[in-house]
Amino acid sequence: MLDYFVPSTRFQKLTLFTAIVTYVLVVLGGVVRVTGSGLGCLDWPFCTQPLTDDHLKPALEMSHRFVAAFVTVLIVLVAGAAWRGYRQNKWIFRPALVGLGVIFFQIILGAITVLLKNHPLTVIAHFGAALTMLACATFVATGARLPQAGAGNARTPLRKWAWLSVVFIVGLLFFGALVTGTSSALGCLTDWPLCRGELIPNTTELSTYINWFHRFFALLTGLVLAYTTLVAWRSKDRQHAAWIAAALMLSCFVMQAAIGGAMVVSRIHLVWRGFHLAMAAATWTAAIVLLVLAVRSSQAQSADAHPSARASSSRSAGEAPAVSEERPTRKQLIGAYVKLSKPWIIVLLLITTFAAMLIAQKGLPPLPLVFFTLLGGALSAGGASAINSYIDRDIDGFMSRTKNRPVVTQRIAADNALAYGIAAGVAAFVILALAANLLAAVLSLIGLLYYVFVYTGYLKRSTPHNIVIGGVAGAIPPLVGYAAVTGTVDVLALFLFLVIFYWTPPHTWALGLLIRTDYERVNIPMLPVVAGETETRKQILLYTVQMIAVTLLLFAFQLMGWIYFVAAVLLNAMFLARALKLWRLPETDKALAKRLYKFSQSYLALLFLAMVLDKIILP
C-alpha cells in the first residue's frame, strides 16, 4: 500500500495531469458555449444527427465530449489510487471522491443540457459543476504535493482572506454566467469601464443592470484579491508558495478584467470571450491552490522546505556568491532591475520582432503599432528573464556567468524579482491586446509561460534535450511581430519561427562548451555535460546543416527573393565553416567556440535584415 504521508511521484504526476486536462475541458466547454456549438450534435452521446450547414460546430462539440470522456477516465484512476493508498489523508481522499461524484453528475447534466436545447438554467448548472470538478482536481493535485498536516487549526489572516477570495470568485463567475444566460453582454453598450457613459446607469432595462452589477462585483472582487495578495506578500517568508499562488491569482484576474474591456470594445468578439473564460478558470484554479496552501500552512510541520536543496549536493566545489550588504541607491536599484531584465537578450528578441513586422508590412508599419508592440515584447521578455532569475537563484550563485545577477547578490529581493516578472508579463499582455491584437498578446504570453514553466521549470534540469525543445520560447517573438501587423500567422511567419528554432541549438551549445564546468557544478544536464564535448560539436554541425536547409527553403518556396538568397548563402557559408572547423578539431578550442557563439548572434540579426531588405526592395 502507498504511504499516505509521502504521496508517490507517479501519483503526483497523475493528479497534476488530471488537473491540467480538466482545465482544458472547462476552457473547451466555454469555447463550445461562445461559438454556439452546444447543439452541434442534436443527439447524445454520439453525433448521428450533426448540423448539416456547419461542420465546425459538430467537431467542437464532439471534441468536447471526447475530452470529457478522457477526463472521466483520469478522475476514476485518481479516485481509485486515493482509495487504495490515501484513505487516511483527507486532503487527497475526500476531494478525489467528490470529484468522482461530480464528473458523473456532470455527464448526466451534459446530456440533459443537449436534450433541453441549451436551456439557460442547465447551462449555468453545467458550468457550475465543471468548476466544482476543476476545484476537486486542483485540490487533489495540490494536496498530493504537501506533507501530511498536523492537528493544528490556526485561523491565520491569509486563511481567512483566501476563503473570502474563493467566495467572491464564485460570485463573480455566477454573475458572469448570468450575463451570458440573459444575453446582457452589451447591456452597457460599448462603454467600458463606464456604463452608458455613467458610473451608475439611469435606465430601466434589466440587461443594463445585470451587466453593470457584474462589473461592480468584479471591482469588489478585484479589491479582495488585491488585499489577499498583500496579506500573502506580508507572510511570504513563512508561506512562500501561497504568495506565489496569490500573485498568479491576481495576475490572471487582471488579465481577465482587461479582456473583459476588450470584449465590450470589440462588441463581444468570440475570440475574446473564449480567452475571457480561460482566464476566469485560471483565476479560479489559482484561488483553490491558494486556499489549500493557506489552510495547510497552519498545520504543516515542514512549511519552510524549499526546492533550492536540489542543487545542494553538487555545490561543494563552488564558492558561495558574494552578497552586497550596502543598501542600493535609487540609481543602482534601477540599474539592477534593468540587469534583471537581461537587456542584451531583449535587444536580440526585439530585432526579430521588428524585422517580422517590417516583413509582414513590406515596409514600415504605423509607428504607434511598432512602439507598443516592441514595448510589449520588451516587457514580456524582461518579465520572463526576471522569473527565470527567481527560479534559478539556487544555482546562479555557483556559475561564473550568473553569479553577479541582482537576485544572487541580493540587490533585488527574490520575491520582488518574481513580482516584477509577473507584473511585466501582465503589462505586456494588456499592452499587446489593446494596442495590437489578441493573437499577438496570446503568442507573447505563450512564449513567456513556455520559457518559465516548460524550459526553466522542467526541461533545463531534467533532460539534455532542454535547448532543442526549449527553443520554442525564443522563436515566438517574430510570430508576435507578424501577428501584430497582419492579425494572422501564415506560412512565412512559421518559417521565421523555424529559422530561430534551428538556430538556437548551435548558438547555445557553443556557449555550453565555454561554461561546461559551471553546468557540471550545479548538476544541469546540458549536452556538453551529459554527452561530452565531442558529441556536442557534432550536434552543433548537424543542427547548423538543418538550419541552413530551413533558411534556403524560404527561397525555394518563393517566400523570399534574390537579395535574401545571396545574403543567406554568404552567412550560411560563414556559419558552416566555423561549425566544421570546430567539429574537426580533436579537442574543443575554446576561442573558436567563443567566435562561433559571437558570430551566431550577428548571423541572426543580419539574416533577418536581409529578409527585410528583400521584402522592401523587391516588388
C-alpha positions, 0 to 999 in steps of 0.5 A: 500500500502507498504511504499516505504521508509521502504521496508517490511521484507517479501519483503526483504526476497523475493528479497534476495531469488530471488537473491540467486536462480538466482545465482544458475541458472547462476552457473547451466547454466555454469555447463550445458555449461562445461559438454556439456549438452546444447543439452541434450534435442534436443527439447524445452521446454520439453525433448521428444527427450533426448540423448539416450547414456547419461542420465546425460546430459538430467537431467542437462539440464532439471534441468536447465530449471526447475530452470529457470522456478522457477526463472521466477516465483520469478522475476514476484512476485518481479516485481509485489510487486515493482509495487504495493508498490515501484513505487516511489523508483527507486532503487527497481522499475526500476531494478525489471522491467528490470529484468522482461524484461530480464528473458523473453528475456532470455527464448526466447534466451534459446530456440533459443540457443537449436534450433541453436545447441549451436551456439557460438554467442547465447551462449555468448548472453545467458550468457550475459543476465543471468548476466544482470538478476543476476545484476537486482536481486542483485540490487533489493535485495540490494536496498530493504535493504537501506533507501530511498536516498536523492537528493544528487549526490556526485561523491565520489572516491569509486563511481567512482572506483566501476563503473570502477570495474563493467566495467572491470568485464564485460570485463573480463567475455566477454573475458572469454566467448570468450575463451570458444566460440573459444575453446582457453582454452589451447591456452597457453598450460599448462603454467600458469601464463606464456604463452608458457613459455613467458610473451608475446607469439611469435606465430601466432595462434589466440587461443594463443592470445585470451587466453593470452589477457584474462589473461592480462585483468584479471591482469588489472582487478585484479589491479582495484579491488585491488585499489577499495578495498583500496579506500573502506578500506580508507572510511570504517568508513563512508561506512562500508558495501561497504568495506565489499562488496569490500573485498568479491569482491576481495576475490572471484576474487582471488579465481577465478584467482587461479582456473583459474591456476588450470584449465590450470594445470589440462588441463581444468578439468570440475570440475574446470571450473564449480567452475571457473564460480561460482566464476566469478558470485560471483565476479560479484554479489559482484561488483553490491552490491558494486556499489549500496552501493557506489552510495547510500552512497552519498545520504543516510541520515542514512549511519552510522546505524549499526546492533550492536543496536540489542543487545542494549536493553538487555545490561543494566545489563552488564558492558561495556568491558574494552578497552586497550588504550596502543598501542600493541607491535609487540609481543602482536599484534601477540599474539592477532591475534593468540587469534583471531584465537581461537587456542584451537578450531583449535587444536580440528578441526585439530585432526579430520582432521588428524585422517580422513586422517590417516583413509582414508590412513590406515596409514600415508599419504605423509607428504607434503599432511598432512602439507598443508592440516592441514595448510589449515584447520588451516587457514580456521578455524582461518579465520572463528573464526576471522569473527565470532569475527567481527560479534559478537563484539556487544555482546562479550563485555557483556559475561564473556567468550568473553569479553577479545577477541582482537576485544572487547578490541580493540587490533585488529581493527574490520575491520582488524579482518574481513580482516584477516578472509577473507584473511585466508579463501582465503589462505586456499582455494588456499592452499587446491586446489593446494596442495590437491584437489578441493573437499577438498578446496570446503568442507573447504570453505563450512564449513567456509561460513556455520559457518559465514553466516548460524550459526553466521549470522542467526541461533545463534540469531534467533532460539534455534535450532542454535547448532543442525543445526549449527553443520554442520560447525564443522563436515566438517573438517574430510570430508576435511581430507578424501577428501584430501587423497582419492579425494572422500567422501564415506560412512565412511567419512559421518559417521565421519561427523555424529559422530561430528554432534551428538556430538556437541549438548551435548558438547555445551549445557553443556557449555550453562548451565555454561554461561546461564546468559551471553546468557540471557544478550545479548538476544541469544536464546540458549536452556538453555535460551529459554527452561530452564535448565531442558529441556536442560539436557534432550536434552543433554541425548537424543542427547548423546543416538543418538550419541552413536547409530551413533558411534556403527553403524560404527561397525555394518556396518563393517566400523570399527573393534574390537579395535574401538568397545571396545574403543567406548563402554568404552567412550560411557559408560563414556559419558552416565553416566555423561549425566544421572547423570546430567539429574537426578539431580533436579537442574543443578550442575554446576561442573558436567556440567563443567566435562561433557563439559571437558570430551566431548572434550577428548571423541572426540579426543580419539574416533577418535584415536581409529578409527585410531588405528583400521584402522592401526592395523587391516588388 
